[in-house]
Amino acid sequence: MLQYCLQVISIMFVGHLGELPLSGASMATSFASVTGFSLLLGIGSALETLCGQAYGAREYHMVGIHTQRAMLTLLVLSIPLAFIWFFTAPILISLGQDRRISTEAGIFNRWMIPSLFAYGLLQCLNRFLQTQNIVFPIMISSGITAVSHILVCWLLVFKSGLGSKGAALANTISNWVNVFMLAVYVKFSPVCSKTWTGLSKQALHDIPNFLKLAVPSATMICFEYWTFEMIVLLSGLLPNPKLEASVLSISLNTCWMVYTISVGLGGAISTRVSNELGAKHPQHARLAVWVVIIISISEGVVVGTATILVRHVWGKLYSNEAEVIRYVAKMMPLLALSNFLDGFQCVLSGAARGYGWQNICTIINLGAYYIVGIPCSVLFAFICNFGGMGLWMGIICGLGIQVTALVTMNLCTNWDEGVGASLSAWVFHPSLHDEPMRRDEENEEAIVLDYGHP
């Protein structure tokens, strides 16, 4: 939640500059998420499976190798994504978006290009530490960054005269500050001494095998994230696009902020499941899944109730426009329902990443969002004339299908067979690594064997 607060804080500051800057920044962040952040997040999430099972199997050296391999992949991928961000305005205009809003969005994203590279590294560092159950340092660095981000935004948005460009620059500065703090911790902390042994040429090898899991991971997450961001893009085609885009953006920011709670639970269950399967304890993994389901339902009820109670004041945090505030109040009950469903599917998807079911989840997400969700959104918004509320109703339909499929998948899982066995064999198979490894049964520590061949 602290890491996602950076985007929320920036949008809040820009919102007080006026409706057009808010619409432009909102469209920019949606475009940035679709074409950059969600893709980097998806590829980085492959480390939840790879590093988690490696750590559970006590193959500590491979945790660092997988992380370095992911860092290299994401940095290279960020280069073409930066060119896409540079041409945000003409791309949006060609998609039929309002010219003034698209121009504002293009300026915002150009100033945010450096944060693209920081974001990819941050995802890798997060998973590297998280899969080792090292979470407190991430929270501390994210907290420091979030608090300082308020001051940075105030200075760059209001005092420097940069306006919305200052908010984009603030995002860049804060993301790099967070990366720097975590990198220093990983480098010098004795806790990471077994898993981070310095840069290794081994990370340059087997990138195609890494991509075999990273691409389905990215596709799985992108199918979901793109759907929500497409709602904001579709809102630009509705009558009064500035109002619709502003309200849908506020709704989406609210949704993502609440969603970060479930992302945390999903990351926790992904780590637990992958660690336990790597250690050959499938029943422990099953118990962890049931525990997180109970927590998720409880959290969803509490957050949903709070969302409804604050519906009349929430819009005031983002805008001074009375019309925007009233519209946000009407949207909040729908957000409460979608937040509950979205949180539930998030923890189930986290469990799926832990035992390597990204391919199955990709198919589920494709069907739920693009065969059901988006068509229903178009139907309710443009044919039934429900406007922005109709767009969100379609999302709820897609979430319902996704939750049903994920629940069915988990209920049909035979944990006694050890669902992670095949993936563990792929991760640790000697032919896939320069330095094959075996377990020292007496000391229960991973030792490196040099067989003299690649």
C-alpha positions in Angstrom: 0.0 0.0 0.0 2.8 2.4 0.8 4.4 1.8 -2.6 1.1 2.4 -4.4 0.5 5.5 -2.4 3.0 7.3 -4.6 0.6 7.3 -7.5 -2.4 8.1 -5.4 -0.7 11.1 -3.7 0.5 12.5 -7.1 -3.1 12.2 -8.6 -4.5 14.0 -5.5 -2.1 16.9 -5.9 -2.8 17.2 -9.6 -6.5 17.0 -9.0 -6.4 20.4 -7.2 -4.9 22.0 -10.3 -8.2 21.6 -12.2 -10.3 19.1 -14.2 -8.1 19.1 -17.3 -4.8 18.4 -15.5 -6.6 15.7 -13.4 -8.0 14.1 -16.6 -4.6 14.2 -18.3 -2.7 12.8 -15.4 -5.4 10.1 -14.9 -5.2 9.1 -18.6 -1.4 9.1 -18.5 -1.2 6.8 -15.5 -3.7 4.4 -17.1 -1.7 4.4 -20.3 1.5 3.9 -18.3 0.0 1.0 -16.4 -1.2 -0.7 -19.6 2.0 -0.2 -21.6 4.6 -0.5 -18.9 4.0 -1.0 -15.2 1.7 -4.0 -15.5 4.1 -5.8 -17.9 7.1 -5.2 -15.6 5.1 -6.3 -12.6 3.9 -9.5 -14.4 7.4 -10.5 -15.5 8.8 -9.7 -12.0 6.1 -11.9 -10.4 7.7 -15.0 -11.9 10.3 -14.6 -9.1 7.6 -15.5 -6.6 7.6 -19.0 -8.1 11.3 -19.3 -8.9 12.8 -17.6 -5.9 10.2 -19.0 -3.5 10.7 -22.6 -4.4 14.5 -22.2 -4.6 14.5 -20.8 -1.1 12.2 -23.5 0.2 14.5 -26.1 -1.3 17.5 -24.4 0.3 19.0 -23.7 -3.1 20.0 -20.2 -1.8 22.5 -19.4 -4.5 19.8 -19.6 -7.2 17.6 -17.0 -5.4 20.1 -14.3 -6.3 20.7 -15.7 -9.8 17.0 -15.7 -10.7 16.8 -12.1 -9.4 19.7 -10.9 -11.4 18.3 -12.6 -14.5 14.9 -10.9 -14.0 16.6 -7.5 -13.4 18.5 -7.8 -16.7 15.4 -8.8 -18.6 13.3 -5.9 -17.2 15.9 -3.3 -17.9 16.2 -4.4 -21.5 12.4 -4.5 -21.9 12.1 -1.0 -20.4 13.9 0.5 -23.4 11.2 -0.1 -26.0 8.5 0.7 -23.5 10.1 4.1 -22.9 9.7 4.9 -26.6 6.0 4.0 -26.4 5.6 6.4 -23.4 7.4 9.1 -25.4 4.6 8.9 -28.0 1.7 8.7 -25.6 -0.2 11.7 -27.0 -0.3 10.7 -30.7 -1.2 7.1 -29.7 -4.1 8.3 -27.5 -5.3 10.7 -30.2 -5.3 7.9 -32.8 -7.4 5.8 -30.4 -10.1 8.5 -30.5 -9.3 10.2 -27.1 -9.9 13.9 -26.5 -7.0 15.9 -28.0 -6.5 18.2 -25.0 -6.6 15.4 -22.5 -4.2 13.3 -24.7 -1.7 16.2 -24.9 -1.7 16.6 -21.1 -1.2 12.8 -20.8 1.7 12.8 -23.2 3.5 15.5 -21.3 3.0 13.7 -18.0 4.3 10.4 -19.3 7.4 11.9 -20.9 8.4 13.3 -17.5 7.8 9.9 -15.9 10.0 7.8 -18.3 12.9 7.4 -15.9 10.6 5.8 -13.3 10.0 2.9 -15.8 13.5 1.6 -15.2 13.3 2.1 -11.4 9.9 0.3 -11.2 11.3 -2.9 -12.9 14.2 -3.0 -10.5 11.9 -2.4 -7.5 9.7 -5.4 -8.4 12.8 -7.7 -8.5 14.1 -6.4 -5.2 10.6 -6.8 -3.6 10.3 -10.4 -4.6 13.9 -11.2 -3.8 13.4 -10.2 -0.2 9.7 -11.2 0.1 10.4 -14.9 -0.9 12.9 -15.1 1.9 10.3 -13.8 4.4 12.3 -10.5 4.7 9.4 -8.0 4.6 10.1 -5.4 7.3 12.9 -3.6 5.4 10.6 -3.3 2.4 8.0 -1.7 4.6 10.5 0.7 6.2 11.9 1.9 2.9 8.5 2.2 1.3 7.2 4.2 4.3 10.1 6.6 4.1 9.6 7.1 0.4 5.8 7.6 0.8 6.2 10.3 3.5 8.9 12.1 1.6 6.8 11.9 -1.6 4.2 14.2 -0.1 6.9 16.9 0.4 8.4 16.3 -3.0 5.0 16.6 -4.7 4.2 19.8 -2.8 7.4 21.4 -3.9 7.3 20.2 -7.5 3.6 20.6 -8.2 2.8 23.9 -6.4 6.1 25.7 -5.5 8.2 25.0 -8.6 5.4 25.9 -11.1 5.8 22.6 -12.9 2.2 21.6 -12.3 1.3 18.1 -13.4 4.8 17.7 -14.8 6.1 18.1 -11.2 3.9 15.2 -10.1 5.4 12.9 -12.8 8.9 14.0 -11.8 8.1 13.3 -8.2 7.1 9.7 -9.1 10.4 9.2 -10.8 12.4 10.6 -7.9 10.6 8.6 -5.2 10.8 5.3 -7.1 14.6 5.7 -7.5 15.0 6.6 -3.8 13.2 3.4 -2.9 15.3 1.3 -5.2 18.5 2.8 -3.8 17.5 2.1 -0.2 16.6 -1.6 -0.9 19.7 -2.1 -3.0 21.9 -0.9 -0.2 20.1 -3.2 2.2 20.6 -6.2 0.0 24.3 -5.4 -0.6 25.3 -4.9 3.0 22.8 -6.9 5.1 24.2 -10.2 6.5 20.6 -11.6 6.2 21.1 -11.7 2.4 24.6 -13.0 2.4 23.6 -16.6 1.3 21.3 -15.5 -1.4 23.1 -12.4 -2.8 26.7 -13.3 -3.5 27.4 -10.5 -5.9 26.8 -10.1 -9.7 27.3 -13.4 -11.6 27.7 -14.2 -15.3 25.4 -17.1 -14.6 22.5 -14.7 -14.7 23.2 -14.1 -18.4 22.5 -17.8 -19.2 19.1 -19.6 -19.4 17.1 -16.4 -20.0 14.9 -18.3 -22.5 14.0 -20.7 -19.7 13.3 -17.8 -17.4 11.0 -16.3 -20.0 9.0 -19.6 -20.2 7.6 -18.8 -16.8 7.9 -15.0 -16.9 5.8 -14.6 -20.1 2.8 -16.5 -18.7 3.2 -14.6 -15.4 3.1 -11.3 -17.3 0.2 -12.3 -19.5 -1.8 -13.5 -16.5 -1.4 -10.2 -14.7 -1.6 -8.0 -17.8 -5.0 -9.5 -18.8 -6.4 -8.4 -15.4 -4.7 -5.0 -15.1 -5.3 -4.0 -18.7 -9.1 -4.5 -18.3 -9.3 -2.0 -15.5 -7.2 0.5 -17.3 -9.2 0.1 -20.5 -12.2 1.2 -18.5 -10.6 4.7 -18.2 -9.8 4.7 -21.9 -13.4 3.8 -22.7 -14.6 6.5 -20.5 -13.0 9.0 -22.8 -15.5 7.9 -25.5 -18.5 8.7 -23.3 -20.4 12.0 -23.4 -18.6 14.6 -21.2 -15.3 12.7 -21.3 -13.5 15.0 -18.8 -16.0 14.2 -16.1 -16.2 10.5 -16.9 -12.4 10.1 -17.1 -11.9 12.0 -13.9 -14.4 10.0 -11.9 -13.3 6.7 -13.4 -9.7 7.5 -12.6 -10.6 8.4 -9.0 -12.5 5.1 -8.8 -9.6 3.2 -10.3 -7.1 4.8 -7.9 -9.4 3.9 -5.0 -9.7 0.4 -6.3 -6.0 -0.1 -6.7 -5.2 1.4 -3.3 -7.6 -1.1 -1.6 -6.3 -3.8 -3.9 -2.8 -3.4 -2.5 -4.0 -5.0 0.8 -5.0 -8.1 -1.2 -1.7 -7.8 -3.2 0.1 -8.1 0.1 -2.0 -11.1 1.1 -1.4 -12.6 -2.4 2.4 -12.1 -2.0 2.3 -13.7 1.4 0.5 -16.8 0.2 2.6 -17.0 -2.9 5.7 -17.1 -0.7 4.2 -19.6 1.7 3.0 -22.0 -1.0 6.2 -21.8 -3.0 8.4 -22.2 0.1 6.4 -25.2 1.4 6.3 -26.9 -2.0 10.0 -26.4 -2.5 10.5 -28.0 0.9 8.2 -30.9 -0.1 5.4 -30.0 2.4 2.2 -29.8 0.2 -0.2 -30.1 3.1 1.4 -27.1 4.8 0.8 -25.1 1.6 -2.9 -26.3 1.6 -3.4 -25.0 5.1 -1.8 -21.7 4.3 -4.3 -21.3 1.4 -7.3 -21.9 3.6 -6.0 -19.4 6.2 -5.5 -16.6 3.6 -9.0 -17.2 2.2 -10.5 -16.6 5.7 -8.4 -13.5 6.1 -9.3 -12.2 2.6 -13.1 -12.6 3.2 -12.9 -10.8 6.6 -10.8 -8.0 5.1 -13.2 -7.7 2.1 -16.2 -7.2 4.4 -14.5 -4.6 6.5 -13.1 -2.6 3.6 -16.4 -2.8 1.7 -18.3 -1.4 4.6 -15.8 1.4 5.1 -16.0 2.2 1.3 -19.8 2.7 1.5 -19.6 4.8 4.7 -17.1 7.3 3.3 -18.8 7.7 -0.1 -19.9 11.3 0.4 -16.5 12.6 1.4 -14.1 10.5 -0.6 -14.3 12.6 -3.8 -13.3 15.7 -1.9 -9.8 14.3 -1.5 -9.3 14.3 -5.3 -11.3 17.3 -6.6 -13.0 20.6 -5.6 -15.7 20.1 -8.3 -19.1 19.4 -6.9 -20.2 17.4 -9.9 -17.2 15.1 -9.6 -17.8 14.6 -5.8 -21.4 13.6 -6.4 -20.6 11.2 -9.1 -17.9 9.5 -7.0 -20.4 9.0 -4.2 -22.7 7.2 -6.6 -19.8 4.9 -7.8 -18.6 3.9 -4.3 -21.2 1.1 -3.7 -20.1 -0.6 -6.9 -16.5 -0.2 -5.8 -17.3 -1.9 -2.5 -18.6 -5.0 -4.4 -15.7 -5.0 -6.9 -13.1 -4.6 -4.1 -14.5 -7.6 -2.3 -14.4 -9.9 -5.4 -11.1 -8.5 -6.6 -9.5 -9.1 -3.2 -10.7 -12.7 -3.1 -9.4 -13.5 -6.6 -6.1 -11.8 -5.8 -5.2 -14.2 -3.0 -6.2 -17.2 -5.0 -4.1 -16.0 -7.9 -1.2 -15.5 -5.5 -1.5 -19.1 -4.4 -1.6 -20.1 -8.1 1.7 -18.3 -8.7 3.2 -20.1 -5.8 2.7 -23.5 -7.3 3.3 -22.4 -10.9 -0.2 -22.4 -12.4 0.4 -19.2 -14.4 -0.7 -20.8 -17.7 -4.1 -21.9 -16.3 -4.7 -18.5 -14.7 -3.9 -16.8 -18.0 -6.7 -18.7 -19.7 -9.1 -17.9 -16.8 -8.3 -14.2 -16.9 -8.7 -14.1 -20.7 -12.1 -15.6 -20.6 -13.3 -13.7 -17.5 -12.3 -10.2 -18.6 -12.3 -10.3 -22.4 -15.1 -12.7 -23.2 -17.3 -11.5 -20.3 -16.1 -8.3 -18.6 -15.3 -5.9 -21.4 -18.3 -6.9 -23.6 -20.6 -6.4 -20.6 -19.0 -3.0 -19.9 -19.6 -1.9 -23.5 -23.2 -3.2 -23.3 -24.0 -1.4 -20.0 -22.2 1.8 -20.8 -23.0 2.5 -24.4 -26.1 0.5 -25.2 -28.0 0.6 -21.8 -26.6 4.2 -21.3 -25.4 3.7 -17.7 -22.3 5.6 -18.5 -19.3 5.2 -16.3 -21.3 3.1 -13.8 -22.0 0.7 -16.6 -18.4 0.3 -17.3 -17.7 -0.7 -13.7 -20.7 -3.1 -13.7 -19.1 -5.0 -16.6 -15.9 -5.3 -14.5 -17.9 -6.8 -11.7 -19.4 -9.4 -14.1 -15.8 -10.4 -15.2 -14.6 -10.6 -11.5 -17.5 -12.9 -10.7 -16.5 -15.4 -13.5 -12.8 -15.2 -12.4 -13.5 -15.9 -8.7 -15.8 -18.8 -9.6 -13.1 -20.4 -11.8 -10.3 -19.9 -9.3 -12.3 -21.4 -6.4 -13.2 -24.4 -8.6 -9.5 -24.8 -9.5 -8.4 -24.8 -5.8 -11.1 -27.1 -4.7 -10.1 -29.7 -7.4 -6.4 -29.5 -6.4 -4.9 -32.8 -5.1 -2.3 -31.4 -2.6 -1.1 -34.9 -1.6 0.5 -35.2 -5.1 2.6 -32.1 -4.5 1.5 -29.7 -7.2 4.9 -28.0 -7.3 6.9 -31.1 -8.0 7.1 -30.7 -11.8 8.0 -27.0 -11.5 10.6 -27.7 -8.9 12.2 -30.2 -11.3 12.3 -27.5 -14.0 13.8 -24.9 -11.7 16.5 -27.1 -10.3 17.2 -29.5 -13.2 21.0 -29.8 -13.6 20.9 -29.4 -17.3 19.4 -25.9 -16.9 22.2 -24.3 -14.9 25.9 -23.7 -15.2 26.5 -24.9 -11.7 24.2 -27.9 -10.9 23.2 -28.3 -7.3 22.3 -31.1 -5.0 21.1 -31.2 -1.4 23.5 -32.2 1.4 21.2 -34.4 3.3 23.2 -34.3 6.5 23.6 -30.6 6.8 20.4 -29.7 4.9 22.3 -27.0 3.0 22.6 -26.4 -0.7 26.2 -27.1 -2.0 27.4 -26.3 -5.5 29.0 -29.0 -7.6 31.1 -28.2 -10.6 30.5 -31.0 -13.2 32.8 -29.3 -15.7 30.2 -28.7 -18.3 27.7 -25.9 -19.0 
